[in-house]
Amino acid sequence: MPSPEVIIIGAGLSGLACALELTKNGVNVHLLEQSDAPGGRVRTDFFEGFLLDRGFQVYLDAYPNAGQLLDLDALNLHPFQPGAIIFEHGKRHRLMDVFRCPRHLVSSALSPMGSLLDKLLVAKLRFSLKFASIEKIQTRKDVTTNLYLQKFGFSKSMIDRFFRSFYGGIFLENELSTSSRMFEFTFKMFTEGSATLPAKGMEEIPRQLAARLPAGTLRCNSPVSKIDGADVVLASGKKLSADQIVLAIPSDAAQQICPAFILPDLKWRSVTNCYFAARNSPFGESIIALSADPNSLINNLSVPSDLSSDYAPDGQSLISVSILGIHDETDLLARVLAELHTWFGEEVDTWRHLRTDLIARALPEQAPNTKQPANAVKGVFLCGDQHATSSIEGAITSGLETAKRILEERKPSES
Ligand SMILES: Cc1cc2nc3c(=O)[nH]c(=O)nc-3n(C[C@H](O)[C@H](O)[C@H](O)COP(=O)(O)OP(=O)(O)OC[C@H]3O[C@@H](n4cnc5c(N)ncnc54)[C@H](O)[C@@H]3O)c2cc1C
């Protein structure tokens, strides 16, 4: 077999997108992945007949680059309703995107979640971002999301009761200390499309990309231990060499295998996810529920099987509960169930706990004005969500852009 022209380390979405773009342009690529399957942070397990995504995540169907690369029809995306049910002091409120659900205009305007001015400001923000490209957003003044929302004029009540919980679930932190550019990007994506789940679980996304690679490109169970000049050394001791190497792995892992890079410390946002099986869905509609109580343990709850019946066996529902951070498991379940009791009452006693996932390395922290490291090592490229936005779109964009830079470098010089 000919030796590869490019070696990509890491078959998460960024590595897969990079490999697809390079192979489409006739480059011979080896894509080395340490685990048993591609997908990185986007994986789904088949467990007792349920599809358990490794952490609750959604695909936003307005993502431009991901939407072009993926065959969205084949993913059979099922949308959440645009809006949320918000639990506060045991009461339920509903806050919907009235631009897409006009029948909720009156109830949303009267909802105690935010003043009428707050709701008008949501419309103003939506309008202002409609005409800003994602590239333009990335060059805007960058502050924390909290400061941005205050400066935009939102009330403290709206920030604390809605934005902290909704964006807490996206940024995996509820201080709203994440970059306002990331906030603008996700707000734009949420208002221009739907949050969706593929019918057969989130892992369908990387699976679809991997299936399009030429045979022999993807090599799973191939952990890389170091880069030595132009050589990639596998944990097995085997050496491979290539003209160019892509590190499509988080930058702390990149630093370990290629110490020639001097990369800033990468801090991670974490999340804990509990799955339950229930006879009936507590909602019977495709909606996300949030908590507005400041002392709440639970950030969000959803019922993936209300979107796609493939998520649960016949006659059962799958309930996903997300808690920000990593928690001591000893009394976690009891505390989560106690809180769910205040939401749904005795119905919760019939739910069966399926699994708890502690995801320590979920999202790279995205503080305002984070500087991107320069590509300091010749022939070695850094790629991944932390070099764009921490999202599926960011990972795919970074993969495609890295491929473009490599193709440019591989062009024969004109002289
Ligand atoms: C719980 C959770 C919720 C999320 N929610 C959303 C959401 O709702 N919407 C959204 O758009 N995004 C969400 N994301 C973010 C999104 O999943 C990531 O941004 C994206 O998957 C990152 O892809 P990546 O290729 O950059 O990195 P990764 O997925 O981390 O891929 C890196 C790959 O490199 C491999 N690797 C590492 N070291 C080595 C080595 N030495 N040798 C070989 N292989 C190696 C790893 O095994 C992995 O497969 C969420 C993520 C998590 C975890």
PDBQT file of the ligand as one rigid body, heavy atoms in Angstrom, charges set to zero:
ROOT
HETATM    1  C1  LIG A 501     -21.820  16.658  25.982  1.00  0.00    +0.000 C 
HETATM    2  C2  LIG A 501     -21.586  17.491  24.754  1.00  0.00    +0.000 A 
HETATM    3  C3  LIG A 501     -22.592  18.301  24.284  1.00  0.00    +0.000 A 
HETATM    4  C4  LIG A 501     -22.381  19.041  23.099  1.00  0.00    +0.000 A 
HETATM    5  N1  LIG A 501     -23.429  19.734  22.578  1.00  0.00    +0.000 NA
HETATM    6  C5  LIG A 501     -23.323  20.229  21.311  1.00  0.00    +0.000 A 
HETATM    7  C6  LIG A 501     -24.478  20.708  20.626  1.00  0.00    +0.000 A 
HETATM    8  O1  LIG A 501     -25.576  20.635  21.134  1.00  0.00    +0.000 OA
HETATM    9  N2  LIG A 501     -24.298  21.215  19.367  1.00  0.00    +0.000 N 
HETATM   10  C7  LIG A 501     -23.071  21.282  18.770  1.00  0.00    +0.000 A 
HETATM   11  O2  LIG A 501     -22.980  21.765  17.641  1.00  0.00    +0.000 OA
HETATM   12  N3  LIG A 501     -21.960  20.813  19.403  1.00  0.00    +0.000 NA
HETATM   13  C8  LIG A 501     -22.067  20.277  20.640  1.00  0.00    +0.000 A 
HETATM   14  N4  LIG A 501     -20.970  19.732  21.259  1.00  0.00    +0.000 N 
HETATM   15  C9  LIG A 501     -19.640  19.970  20.682  1.00  0.00    +0.000 C 
HETATM   16  C10 LIG A 501     -19.259  19.053  19.534  1.00  0.00    +0.000 C 
HETATM   17  O3  LIG A 501     -19.613  17.735  19.795  1.00  0.00    +0.000 OA
HETATM   18  C11 LIG A 501     -17.728  19.181  19.351  1.00  0.00    +0.000 C 
HETATM   19  O4  LIG A 501     -17.429  20.556  19.151  1.00  0.00    +0.000 OA
HETATM   20  C12 LIG A 501     -17.161  18.376  18.182  1.00  0.00    +0.000 C 
HETATM   21  O5  LIG A 501     -17.657  17.073  18.162  1.00  0.00    +0.000 OA
HETATM   22  C13 LIG A 501     -15.635  18.366  18.296  1.00  0.00    +0.000 C 
HETATM   23  O6  LIG A 501     -15.060  17.621  17.227  1.00  0.00    +0.000 OA
HETATM   24  P1  LIG A 501     -13.476  17.590  17.046  1.00  0.00    +0.000 P 
HETATM   25  O7  LIG A 501     -13.168  16.791  15.855  1.00  0.00    +0.000 OA
HETATM   26  O8  LIG A 501     -12.950  18.995  17.077  1.00  0.00    +0.000 OA
HETATM   27  O9  LIG A 501     -12.893  16.919  18.362  1.00  0.00    +0.000 OA
HETATM   28  P2  LIG A 501     -13.143  15.469  19.009  1.00  0.00    +0.000 P 
HETATM   29  O10 LIG A 501     -14.550  15.066  18.808  1.00  0.00    +0.000 OA
HETATM   30  O11 LIG A 501     -12.653  15.570  20.416  1.00  0.00    +0.000 OA
HETATM   31  O12 LIG A 501     -12.230  14.471  18.173  1.00  0.00    +0.000 OA
HETATM   32  C14 LIG A 501     -10.894  14.203  18.481  1.00  0.00    +0.000 C 
HETATM   33  C15 LIG A 501     -10.612  12.743  18.122  1.00  0.00    +0.000 C 
HETATM   34  O13 LIG A 501      -9.223  12.509  18.265  1.00  0.00    +0.000 OA
HETATM   35  C16 LIG A 501      -9.040  11.249  18.856  1.00  0.00    +0.000 C 
HETATM   36  N5  LIG A 501      -7.697  11.248  19.465  1.00  0.00    +0.000 N 
HETATM   37  C17 LIG A 501      -7.280  12.000  20.516  1.00  0.00    +0.000 A 
HETATM   38  N6  LIG A 501      -5.987  11.741  20.779  1.00  0.00    +0.000 NA
HETATM   39  C18 LIG A 501      -5.573  10.810  19.870  1.00  0.00    +0.000 A 
HETATM   40  C19 LIG A 501      -4.340  10.127  19.639  1.00  0.00    +0.000 A 
HETATM   41  N7  LIG A 501      -3.247  10.350  20.395  1.00  0.00    +0.000 N 
HETATM   42  N8  LIG A 501      -4.270   9.225  18.625  1.00  0.00    +0.000 NA
HETATM   43  C20 LIG A 501      -5.372   8.990  17.834  1.00  0.00    +0.000 A 
HETATM   44  N9  LIG A 501      -6.560   9.596  18.029  1.00  0.00    +0.000 NA
HETATM   45  C21 LIG A 501      -6.659  10.500  19.030  1.00  0.00    +0.000 A 
HETATM   46  C22 LIG A 501     -10.185  11.143  19.841  1.00  0.00    +0.000 C 
HETATM   47  O14 LIG A 501     -10.439   9.792  20.219  1.00  0.00    +0.000 OA
HETATM   48  C23 LIG A 501     -11.323  11.762  19.046  1.00  0.00    +0.000 C 
HETATM   49  O15 LIG A 501     -11.996  10.799  18.267  1.00  0.00    +0.000 OA
HETATM   50  C24 LIG A 501     -21.127  18.997  22.439  1.00  0.00    +0.000 A 
HETATM   51  C25 LIG A 501     -20.112  18.185  22.943  1.00  0.00    +0.000 A 
HETATM   52  C26 LIG A 501     -20.339  17.415  24.068  1.00  0.00    +0.000 A 
HETATM   53  C27 LIG A 501     -19.264  16.461  24.530  1.00  0.00    +0.000 C 
ENDROOT
TORSDOF 0
